[in-house]
Amino acid sequence: MLAYNPKDEIGALYLFDQDAREAAKEQLLEDIPKLILENGDIITAEDFHLGIYDETPAHKDDIHKAIIENPELEVLISSGGERRKAHTIKSADTIRLKKQRSFSWK
């Protein structure tokens, strides 16, 4: 979904029907963590948005929902708390891959 190149759609308006939108939402769940991993494991919401908006036809609401619903990601506010609702994501927030817990088996 994030590999979409709008330059390939010269003169065409890219619209989703409901099935295509659902498929795109599923693809975002895979693509967003990969993109964040390419930037280390953390990125500001502002930098994330600047980096993807020319790369995808996906709607901002779908992108934010995919971030919040993704079990691999968390969105942190400046005080360190976590955002829980997609529509509350702000440009100053930080999106990061969740820390993997380590377990010791003996």
Phi, psi and omega in degrees: 000321180279356179270359179301136178242108182297340178294338178283350183251042184306123177075000182250142175267126182267112179236145177265137162273175187298318180296318180293323179295319178296318178296320179296320179298319178297318180295324178300324180300330178273320188287322185297312178300324178298317179297318180293320178298326177296339180258021185105243172217012184210144179204147175287152178300323179298311180295322177301311181297316180298326182281339186248338189297334175272357185255352185214146173271001183297145180285144180307318180298321178293321178296312180297320178296318179297324178294311183294320184279349183285123181291348181269351188239157170218151179244121183250141174271169186301331180277358178100350178289170183249136174285142180239350182236134184300319185287355180260000180296131181245159182296334180278352180290163179244131176255130179215158173289139179294145177290133177279132178282144178256141181240141178252118179257126179238000000 
